[in-house]
Amino acid sequence: MEDISEERSRKRRRLSNDDEPQNNHRMLPHSLTSSISPPPLRRNQKSEIQGPQVTKSPFQLTWIRDLPESSNKDAVSLRDILGDPMISECWEFNYLHNLDFLMDAFDSDVRDLVKVHVVHGFWKNEDPGRLNLKAQAEKYPNITLHTAYMPEMFGTHHTKMLVLLRHDDAAQIIIHTANMIPFDWTNMTQAAWTSPLLPLLNSASLSEDTEPSPIGSGTRFKVDFLNYLKAYDNNPKRVICKPLVDKLEKYDFSAIRGALVGSVPGRHHIENDSETAWGWPGLKSVLGAIPVQSKDGEIVIQISSIATLSEKWIDRTLFKAMNTSKNVANSKSSFKIIFPTADEIRRSLNGYDSGSAIHTKIQSTAQAKQVQYLKPMLCHWAGDSNERASGSAQISDAGRKKAAPHIKTFIRFADAKKSSIDWMLVTSANLSKQAWGEAMNAGGDVRICSYELGVMVWPELFGEKTTMVPTFKTDIPAPDSGKAEELIVGARMPYDLPLVPYGKDDLPWCATSSYEELDWKGDSYRVK
C-alpha cells in the first residue's frame, strides 16, 4: 500500500519516444498527444493599454426647465438637494428668499418636521424684504428667521449656501449661485458645489490638537468655514450661528477637497495673524498655494454684475491678486470677462425678464469710460452672434446659450486652446469692491461690505498626476482627454468655447437702460 500511494504522489513522467507504446497514440485524441504550452503572460498588457482614470466635475450646473434632456445631463435641481427624507435640520443662507419654494423642495413626509433656519440680510425693521419674509414664515412653525450682522451700510448678505444636518449623523454643505426663488432655479444658468456626506468625528479626533493644515485640505476647509460662520456672531447683542458652529465642530471634514474663498463685512487688517483672510486677500492667500502650468495663462471671469470701478482697482488690486501662484513669481495672465449683450438677453429663455438679474451701468461718463477700458476683455455669453466667423474652430457646446447667466465663475486656463485648467472658482461674488474689498489703505486695512462665499478647486487636490479639463454637457471628462496613468478631473463649463469677443458696436446689457427692440416673446424693455 505504501508503494502505491507513493507512486500516486509523484508527477507523471513524460514518456520518451522509445518508451511510447507503439500505435496507441493513433487511438488517442489529438488534445492528449499534443504538447501543452502555458498561455502567454498578460500581466503587463493592462498597463500598456490602460487609459486615464476620470473623475466627475466638483461643480454641477442646475437644471434648466425649458432645455432638452441632452442639455441637462448631470444637472441638479433644488429638490435633488433637499428632497432626502433623512434631512433633519437645514440652514439656508441667501440674499432673496421665497419660503414656499424652499419648503416645497423638502420631502413631503418630513417637510413639517425639518428644523429650518433662514439667514437673511434685511437689517432694517421697515425693509419690505424683511416684512415679506416674516409674513411668509408665519405659515411654517418649523422656520426660524435670523438677521445677519450687517456692519456696512452698503453691503448685502449675498452668500448662497445650504447646510444640512441628517438623521444618520451626517452633515453636508452646498455652496451655490442661486437666490432661493423659483426664477433663479428655472431658466437661469447657475452652479452648485456639494460636499461629501461628512461623518461625525470619533472621540479621539475631537480631543486632538491638530497642526495647521494646508490650504485645499478638508481640515483647513473646516477651519475657514467655521470662521466664516463665526463672523455672523461678531455682534455681541445676539447669537445667530453659534449653535450651528457647535454642531459642525463635531464633524469630520477630511473628505473635502477644495478651498473656501469668502468675504465677511468689516475692516480687516491684512497683516494680522488671523487664520482666515477674506475678500481679495483671501483669494490671494489661496492662489498662493496653487501651482500653475505656465507664466502666461488666461483668466476668464464670468459674472452677472459689474459695479462701477476704477481701472486702478481692477488692475492693481483684483487682477494682481488673481495673478498670484505657488510657483510663478511674476505671472502675466491675460484676462477675459464674459457678460451678455442686450441681444443675448432678448434671445434667452426668459427674454428681457432675464435681464432683471444681470446688472451693469453704462450711462454716465465714468461708466462709459469703464466700458471702453473693459471692451478689449469683454466676450459674449452665448457666443452665437455674428461675430463668430464662419469656418472658425470647432465649437464646444456647453448647452446653456439660451439660459442667461446668474452664475459666477473664475477660471485660469493653462493654455491658449483652453484644453486644461489651473484652477476654478465658483462663487456668489461679482466684479465689485463690495464683494472683494477695497484696496488696502495706508493703515494696512481692507474694507469689505458684503457676505460672499465660493469654493476653489485645482488639479493637485486630486493627486500628483492629475489634469483638470473643461467638460461640456456632462460632468465626466472623455476617456481620451488625458494620458495613460493620469487622473482626469472634469470642470463643468457653463459657456461655449472658443470665446467670442465683443464686436466694435457691442455693449454689455444694462438693466437701467430701455430697449425698444422686441425680445423673442414680443416684449420691449422700458425703464420706468
C-alpha positions as CSV (number, residue, x, y, z in Angstrom):
1,M,0.0,0.0,0.0
2,E,2.9,2.3,0.8
3,D,4.4,1.9,-2.6
4,I,1.0,2.6,-4.4
5,S,0.4,5.9,-2.5
6,E,4.0,7.0,-3.1
7,E,3.6,6.2,-6.8
8,R,0.3,8.3,-7.0
9,S,2.0,11.2,-5.3
10,R,4.6,11.5,-7.9
11,K,4.2,13.7,-11.0
12,R,3.6,11.7,-14.1
13,R,6.8,11.3,-16.1
14,R,6.6,12.3,-19.7
15,L,7.4,9.3,-21.9
16,S,10.2,9.4,-24.4
17,N,9.7,8.3,-27.9
18,D,11.3,5.0,-27.0
19,D,9.0,4.5,-24.1
20,E,5.9,5.4,-26.0
21,P,3.7,2.5,-26.7
22,Q,3.6,1.7,-30.4
23,N,0.4,2.5,-32.3
24,N,-1.5,3.6,-29.2
25,H,-1.2,7.3,-30.0
26,R,-3.3,6.9,-33.1
27,M,-6.2,5.8,-31.0
28,L,-6.0,8.8,-28.6
29,P,-7.5,12.3,-29.1
30,H,-5.1,14.9,-30.5
31,S,-5.5,17.0,-27.4
32,L,-3.9,14.3,-25.3
33,T,-1.0,13.7,-27.6
34,S,-0.1,17.3,-28.5
35,S,2.3,19.2,-26.3
36,I,0.8,21.7,-23.8
37,S,2.2,25.2,-23.6
38,P,1.2,27.7,-20.9
39,P,-0.7,30.8,-22.2
40,P,1.4,33.9,-22.8
41,L,1.8,36.1,-19.8
42,R,-0.7,39.1,-19.8
43,R,0.3,40.8,-16.6
44,N,1.8,43.8,-18.5
45,Q,-0.8,44.1,-21.1
46,K,-3.3,46.0,-18.9
47,S,-0.8,48.8,-18.0
48,E,0.1,49.1,-21.7
49,I,-3.5,49.8,-22.9
50,Q,-5.0,51.3,-19.8
51,G,-6.2,54.9,-20.3
52,P,-6.5,57.6,-17.8
53,Q,-8.9,57.5,-14.9
54,V,-11.6,60.1,-14.9
55,T,-13.4,61.9,-12.1
56,K,-16.6,64.0,-12.4
57,S,-16.6,67.7,-12.0
58,P,-16.6,69.1,-8.4
59,F,-19.2,71.6,-9.6
60,Q,-22.7,70.9,-11.1
61,L,-24.9,73.1,-13.2
62,T,-28.5,73.5,-12.1
63,W,-31.5,72.0,-14.0
64,I,-33.0,74.3,-16.7
65,R,-36.7,73.7,-17.2
66,D,-37.0,74.7,-20.8
67,L,-34.0,72.9,-22.2
68,P,-33.9,69.4,-23.5
69,E,-32.7,66.4,-21.5
70,S,-29.4,66.4,-23.5
71,S,-28.5,69.8,-22.1
72,N,-29.4,68.8,-18.5
73,K,-27.2,65.7,-18.1
74,D,-25.8,65.6,-14.6
75,A,-27.6,68.9,-13.7
76,V,-29.1,69.3,-10.2
77,S,-32.4,70.7,-9.0
78,L,-33.3,72.1,-5.6
79,R,-35.4,69.1,-5.0
80,D,-32.4,66.9,-5.7
81,I,-30.5,68.7,-2.9
82,L,-33.3,69.0,-0.3
83,G,-35.6,66.0,-1.2
84,D,-33.9,63.4,1.0
85,P,-36.1,62.4,4.0
86,M,-33.0,61.9,6.1
87,I,-32.6,65.7,6.4
88,S,-33.4,66.8,10.0
89,E,-32.1,70.4,10.0
90,C,-31.4,72.9,7.3
91,W,-29.6,76.3,7.5
92,E,-30.4,78.4,4.4
93,F,-28.2,81.5,3.7
94,N,-29.2,83.8,0.8
95,Y,-29.9,87.3,-0.5
96,L,-33.5,86.7,-1.8
97,H,-35.9,84.1,-0.4
98,N,-39.2,82.5,-1.3
99,L,-40.1,80.3,1.7
100,D,-42.9,78.5,-0.1
101,F,-40.4,77.5,-2.8
102,L,-37.8,76.4,-0.2
103,M,-40.2,74.3,1.8
104,D,-41.7,72.6,-1.3
105,A,-38.3,71.2,-2.1
106,F,-38.3,69.0,1.1
107,D,-39.7,65.5,1.1
108,S,-43.4,65.8,1.9
109,D,-43.2,63.3,4.7
110,V,-40.7,65.4,6.7
111,R,-41.5,68.9,5.4
112,D,-43.2,69.9,8.6
113,L,-40.6,68.3,10.8
114,V,-37.3,69.6,9.4
115,K,-35.9,72.5,11.5
116,V,-35.3,75.3,9.0
117,H,-33.1,78.3,9.8
118,V,-33.2,81.1,7.2
119,V,-30.4,83.7,7.4
120,H,-31.0,87.0,5.5
121,G,-29.6,90.5,5.4
122,F,-32.7,92.7,5.7
123,W,-31.5,94.5,8.8
124,K,-33.9,97.5,8.7
125,N,-37.1,96.7,10.6
126,E,-39.2,98.5,7.9
127,D,-37.5,96.9,5.0
128,P,-40.2,95.4,2.7
129,G,-38.0,92.3,2.2
130,R,-37.9,91.7,5.9
131,L,-41.6,92.3,6.3
132,N,-42.3,89.9,3.5
133,L,-40.1,87.2,4.9
134,K,-41.8,87.5,8.3
135,A,-45.2,87.1,6.7
136,Q,-44.1,84.0,4.8
137,A,-42.6,82.4,7.8
138,E,-45.8,82.7,9.8
139,K,-47.1,79.7,7.8
140,Y,-44.3,77.5,8.9
141,P,-43.8,76.9,12.7
142,N,-40.6,75.0,11.9
143,I,-38.9,78.1,10.3
144,T,-36.7,80.4,12.3
145,L,-35.5,83.7,10.8
146,H,-32.1,85.1,11.5
147,T,-30.9,88.6,10.5
148,A,-27.2,88.6,9.6
149,Y,-24.9,91.0,11.3
150,M,-24.5,93.8,8.7
151,P,-22.0,96.4,9.9
152,E,-21.6,98.0,6.5
153,M,-24.5,100.2,5.3
154,F,-23.9,99.4,1.6
155,G,-23.2,95.7,2.0
156,T,-25.6,92.8,1.2
157,H,-25.9,89.3,2.5
158,H,-25.1,87.8,-0.9
159,T,-23.9,84.3,0.1
160,K,-25.9,81.4,-1.3
161,M,-25.5,78.3,0.9
162,L,-27.3,75.4,2.4
163,V,-26.0,73.5,5.5
164,L,-27.8,70.2,6.1
165,L,-27.8,68.0,9.2
166,R,-29.2,64.5,8.9
167,H,-30.8,61.7,11.0
168,D,-27.9,59.4,10.1
169,D,-25.4,61.7,11.9
170,A,-24.0,63.1,8.7
171,A,-23.7,66.7,7.6
172,Q,-23.5,68.3,4.1
173,I,-22.6,71.7,2.7
174,I,-23.9,73.1,-0.6
175,I,-22.4,76.4,-1.8
176,H,-24.1,77.7,-4.9
177,T,-25.0,80.8,-7.0
178,A,-28.8,81.0,-7.0
179,N,-31.2,83.1,-4.9
180,M,-33.8,81.0,-3.1
181,I,-36.5,82.0,-5.5
182,P,-38.2,80.0,-8.4
183,F,-36.9,82.4,-11.0
184,D,-33.2,81.5,-10.3
185,W,-33.8,77.8,-10.3
186,T,-35.9,77.6,-13.5
187,N,-34.3,79.1,-16.6
188,M,-31.1,80.9,-15.4
189,T,-27.7,79.3,-15.6
190,Q,-26.4,78.5,-12.0
191,A,-23.9,76.2,-10.4
192,A,-23.5,74.3,-7.1
193,W,-20.7,72.7,-5.2
194,T,-21.8,69.9,-2.9
195,S,-19.6,68.4,-0.2
196,P,-19.4,64.7,0.5
197,L,-21.5,63.5,3.4
198,L,-19.5,64.4,6.5
199,P,-19.5,61.9,9.3
200,L,-19.1,62.6,13.0
201,L,-15.6,62.6,14.4
202,N,-14.7,59.9,16.8
203,S,-14.0,60.8,20.4
204,A,-10.2,60.6,19.9
205,S,-10.2,63.0,17.0
206,L,-12.4,65.5,18.9
207,S,-9.7,65.8,21.7
208,E,-6.7,66.0,19.4
209,D,-4.8,69.3,18.9
210,T,-4.1,69.3,15.1
211,E,-1.3,71.2,13.4
212,P,-2.3,73.9,10.8
213,S,-3.5,72.1,7.7
214,P,-2.6,73.0,4.1
215,I,-4.9,75.1,2.0
216,G,-7.1,72.7,0.0
217,S,-7.4,70.1,2.7
218,G,-10.7,69.2,4.4
219,T,-9.3,70.1,7.8
220,R,-8.3,73.6,6.6
221,F,-11.7,74.0,4.9
222,K,-13.3,73.3,8.2
223,V,-11.3,76.0,10.0
224,D,-12.1,78.6,7.3
225,F,-15.8,77.5,7.1
226,L,-16.3,77.8,10.9
227,N,-14.5,81.1,11.0
228,Y,-16.9,82.3,8.3
229,L,-19.9,81.3,10.4
230,K,-18.5,82.9,13.5
231,A,-18.5,86.2,11.7
232,Y,-22.3,86.3,12.0
233,D,-21.8,86.5,15.7
234,N,-19.5,89.4,15.8
235,N,-22.4,91.5,17.1
236,P,-22.4,90.7,20.9
237,K,-26.1,91.6,21.2
238,R,-27.4,88.4,19.6
239,V,-26.4,84.9,18.7
240,I,-27.0,83.6,15.1
241,C,-24.7,80.8,14.0
242,K,-23.1,79.7,17.3
243,P,-25.5,76.7,17.6
244,L,-24.6,75.6,14.1
245,V,-20.8,76.1,14.7
246,D,-21.0,74.0,17.9
247,K,-22.6,71.1,16.0
248,L,-20.3,71.3,13.0
249,E,-17.2,71.2,15.3
250,K,-18.1,67.6,15.9
251,Y,-17.9,66.6,12.2
252,D,-15.1,65.2,10.1
253,F,-14.4,67.4,7.0
254,S,-11.4,65.4,5.8
255,A,-13.1,64.1,2.7
256,I,-13.5,67.7,1.3
257,R,-11.1,68.7,-1.5
258,G,-11.2,72.4,-2.1
259,A,-10.5,75.8,-0.5
260,L,-13.1,78.3,0.8
261,V,-12.9,81.8,-0.7
262,G,-15.3,84.1,1.2
263,S,-16.0,87.6,2.3
264,V,-17.3,89.0,5.5
265,P,-18.2,92.6,6.2
266,G,-15.9,94.9,8.2
267,R,-12.4,96.3,8.2
268,H,-9.7,93.6,8.1
269,H,-6.1,94.2,8.8
270,I,-4.1,92.4,6.1
271,E,-1.0,91.7,8.3
272,N,-2.7,90.2,11.3
273,D,-2.3,86.6,12.3
274,S,-5.9,85.5,11.8
275,E,-6.4,82.0,10.5
276,T,-8.6,83.1,7.6
277,A,-8.3,86.0,5.2
278,W,-11.4,87.4,3.4
279,G,-12.1,89.1,0.1
280,W,-9.2,89.6,-2.4
281,P,-6.6,89.0,0.3
282,G,-8.2,85.6,1.0
283,L,-8.3,84.9,-2.7
284,K,-4.6,85.8,-2.9
285,S,-3.8,83.5,0.0
286,V,-5.5,80.6,-1.6
287,L,-3.9,81.2,-5.0
288,G,-0.5,81.3,-3.3
289,A,-0.9,77.6,-2.6
290,I,-1.9,76.6,-6.2
291,P,0.8,75.8,-8.8
292,V,0.2,76.9,-12.4
293,Q,1.5,75.3,-15.6
294,S,2.9,78.4,-17.2
295,K,3.5,82.1,-16.7
296,D,1.1,83.1,-19.5
297,G,-2.3,81.6,-18.7
298,E,-5.7,83.2,-19.4
299,I,-8.1,84.0,-16.6
300,V,-11.7,84.1,-17.6
301,I,-14.1,86.0,-15.3
302,Q,-17.8,85.3,-15.9
303,I,-20.2,87.2,-13.7
304,S,-23.7,88.6,-13.6
305,S,-22.9,92.1,-12.3
306,I,-20.2,94.6,-12.9
307,A,-20.0,97.6,-10.5
308,T,-18.6,101.0,-11.4
309,L,-14.9,100.5,-10.7
310,S,-11.6,102.4,-11.2
311,E,-9.1,101.0,-13.6
312,K,-6.5,101.1,-10.8
313,W,-8.6,98.9,-8.5
314,I,-9.3,96.4,-11.3
315,D,-5.7,96.1,-12.4
316,R,-3.7,96.7,-9.2
317,T,-5.9,95.1,-6.7
318,L,-8.2,92.3,-8.1
319,F,-6.2,91.3,-11.2
320,K,-2.9,91.5,-9.3
321,A,-4.3,89.2,-6.6
322,M,-5.5,86.8,-9.3
323,N,-2.1,86.6,-10.8
324,T,-0.7,85.0,-7.6
325,S,0.5,81.4,-7.8
326,K,2.6,79.0,-5.8
327,N,5.4,78.5,-8.4
328,V,5.5,81.6,-10.7
329,A,6.6,84.8,-9.2
330,N,5.5,87.2,-11.9
331,S,2.6,85.6,-13.6
332,K,1.3,87.6,-16.6
333,S,-2.1,86.1,-17.2
334,S,-4.4,87.8,-19.8
335,F,-8.0,88.4,-18.7
336,K,-11.3,87.9,-20.4
337,I,-14.7,88.9,-19.0
338,I,-17.9,87.1,-20.1
339,F,-21.0,89.3,-19.9
340,P,-24.2,89.1,-22.0
341,T,-25.3,91.8,-24.5
342,A,-28.8,93.0,-24.9
343,D,-29.2,90.8,-28.0
344,E,-28.3,87.7,-25.9
345,I,-30.8,88.7,-23.2
346,R,-33.5,89.2,-25.9
347,R,-32.9,85.6,-27.2
348,S,-32.7,84.0,-23.8
349,L,-35.4,81.6,-22.5
350,N,-36.9,84.3,-20.3
351,G,-36.3,87.1,-22.8
352,Y,-36.0,90.6,-21.2
353,D,-37.1,89.1,-17.9
354,S,-33.7,87.5,-17.6
355,G,-32.1,91.0,-17.6
356,S,-33.6,91.8,-14.2
357,A,-30.9,89.6,-12.6
358,I,-28.0,90.9,-14.6
359,H,-26.5,94.3,-13.8
360,T,-24.0,96.9,-15.0
361,K,-24.4,100.6,-15.8
362,I,-23.1,102.4,-18.9
363,Q,-24.9,105.7,-18.9
364,S,-22.6,108.1,-17.0
365,T,-19.3,109.4,-18.3
366,A,-17.4,107.3,-15.8
367,Q,-19.4,104.2,-16.6
368,A,-18.9,104.8,-20.4
369,K,-15.2,105.2,-19.8
370,Q,-15.2,101.9,-17.8
371,V,-16.9,100.1,-20.7
372,Q,-14.1,101.3,-23.1
373,Y,-11.4,100.1,-20.7
374,L,-13.1,96.7,-20.4
375,K,-14.1,96.4,-24.1
376,P,-10.9,94.5,-25.2
377,M,-11.6,91.9,-22.5
378,L,-15.4,91.6,-23.0
379,C,-16.7,88.3,-24.5
380,H,-20.2,87.1,-25.4
381,W,-22.1,84.8,-23.1
382,A,-24.0,82.8,-25.8
383,G,-21.2,83.0,-28.4
384,D,-23.7,82.5,-31.3
385,S,-23.7,86.1,-32.6
386,N,-22.5,87.3,-36.0
387,E,-19.0,87.8,-34.5
388,R,-18.3,84.1,-34.7
389,A,-16.7,83.8,-38.1
390,S,-17.8,81.0,-40.4
391,G,-15.3,78.2,-40.6
392,S,-13.8,79.1,-37.2
393,A,-12.6,76.4,-34.7
394,Q,-15.0,73.7,-33.7
395,I,-17.4,74.9,-31.0
396,S,-17.6,73.0,-27.7
397,D,-21.2,73.5,-26.7
398,A,-22.0,73.9,-23.0
399,G,-25.7,73.7,-23.6
400,R,-26.5,77.0,-21.8
401,K,-26.6,79.6,-24.6
402,K,-30.3,80.3,-24.0
403,A,-30.2,80.2,-20.2
404,A,-29.0,83.7,-19.2
405,P,-26.2,83.7,-16.6
406,H,-26.6,84.3,-12.9
407,I,-23.7,82.0,-12.3
408,K,-20.2,83.4,-11.3
409,T,-17.1,81.6,-12.3
410,F,-13.4,82.5,-12.3
411,I,-11.2,80.1,-14.3
412,R,-7.5,80.1,-15.1
413,F,-6.9,78.2,-18.3
414,A,-3.4,76.9,-18.7
415,D,-3.1,77.3,-22.5
416,A,-4.4,79.3,-25.4
417,K,-6.6,76.3,-26.6
418,K,-8.2,76.2,-23.1
419,S,-7.6,72.4,-23.1
420,S,-6.6,72.3,-19.4
421,I,-7.4,74.3,-16.2
422,D,-5.0,75.5,-13.5
423,W,-7.9,76.5,-11.1
424,M,-11.6,77.1,-11.0
425,L,-13.7,79.1,-8.5
426,V,-17.5,79.1,-8.3
427,T,-18.7,81.9,-6.0
428,S,-21.5,84.3,-5.2
429,A,-19.1,87.2,-5.7
430,N,-19.4,89.5,-8.8
431,L,-17.0,92.2,-10.0
432,S,-17.3,94.7,-7.2
433,K,-15.4,96.3,-4.3
434,Q,-18.4,95.4,-2.0
435,A,-17.7,91.8,-2.7
436,W,-13.9,91.6,-2.9
437,G,-12.9,94.6,-0.8
438,E,-11.3,98.0,-1.3
439,A,-7.6,98.4,-2.0
440,M,-5.5,98.3,1.2
441,N,-5.4,101.6,2.9
442,A,-2.3,103.3,4.5
443,G,-3.0,101.5,7.8
444,G,-3.0,98.1,6.1
445,D,-6.8,97.6,6.3
446,V,-9.1,96.3,3.7
447,R,-12.8,97.2,3.9
448,I,-15.3,94.7,2.8
449,C,-19.1,95.4,2.7
450,S,-20.8,92.1,1.8
451,Y,-21.0,88.4,2.7
452,E,-19.9,86.2,-0.2
453,L,-18.9,82.6,-0.4
454,G,-17.3,80.3,-3.0
455,V,-15.2,77.2,-3.5
456,M,-11.9,76.9,-5.3
457,V,-10.6,73.6,-6.8
458,W,-7.4,72.7,-8.7
459,P,-5.8,69.6,-10.1
460,E,-3.2,68.9,-7.4
461,L,-6.0,68.3,-4.8
462,F,-6.9,65.0,-6.5
463,G,-3.3,63.6,-6.9
464,E,0.1,64.3,-8.4
465,K,-0.6,63.1,-11.9
466,T,-3.8,65.0,-12.3
467,T,-5.1,67.2,-15.1
468,M,-8.3,69.3,-15.0
469,V,-10.1,69.7,-18.3
470,P,-13.3,71.5,-19.3
471,T,-16.3,69.3,-19.9
472,F,-19.4,70.2,-21.9
473,K,-23.0,68.9,-21.4
474,T,-21.6,66.4,-18.9
475,D,-19.7,66.3,-15.6
476,I,-17.5,63.4,-16.7
477,P,-14.4,64.0,-19.0
478,A,-13.9,61.9,-22.0
479,P,-11.6,58.9,-21.5
480,D,-9.3,60.1,-24.3
481,S,-8.8,63.5,-22.7
482,G,-5.6,62.6,-21.0
483,K,-2.5,60.3,-20.9
484,A,-2.3,56.8,-19.5
485,E,-2.0,56.5,-15.8
486,E,-3.2,60.1,-15.3
487,L,-6.3,61.2,-13.4
488,I,-8.5,63.5,-15.4
489,V,-10.9,65.7,-13.4
490,G,-13.8,67.3,-15.2
491,A,-14.7,71.0,-14.8
492,R,-18.3,71.5,-16.0
493,M,-18.4,74.5,-18.3
494,P,-21.3,76.9,-18.3
495,Y,-20.3,78.6,-21.6
496,D,-19.1,77.6,-25.0
497,L,-15.5,77.6,-26.2
498,P,-13.8,79.2,-28.0
499,L,-14.9,82.6,-26.6
500,V,-16.3,85.2,-28.9
501,P,-15.0,88.8,-28.3
502,Y,-17.4,91.7,-28.4
503,G,-17.6,93.5,-31.8
504,K,-16.9,97.2,-32.1
505,D,-20.6,98.1,-31.7
506,D,-21.4,95.7,-28.9
507,L,-22.2,96.9,-25.4
508,P,-23.0,94.9,-22.2
509,W,-26.6,94.5,-21.2
510,C,-27.7,97.4,-18.9
511,A,-30.8,96.8,-16.8
512,T,-31.2,100.6,-16.2
513,S,-31.5,101.3,-20.0
514,S,-34.6,101.0,-22.2
515,Y,-34.6,98.8,-25.3
516,E,-37.3,99.2,-28.0
517,E,-36.3,96.1,-30.0
518,L,-38.6,93.2,-29.1
519,D,-37.4,90.1,-27.5
520,W,-38.4,86.6,-28.9
521,K,-41.6,86.8,-26.8
522,G,-42.6,90.1,-28.4
523,D,-41.9,92.4,-25.5
524,S,-39.8,95.6,-25.3
525,Y,-37.9,96.7,-22.2
526,R,-38.7,100.1,-20.7
527,V,-37.2,101.5,-17.6
528,K,-39.9,103.5,-15.6
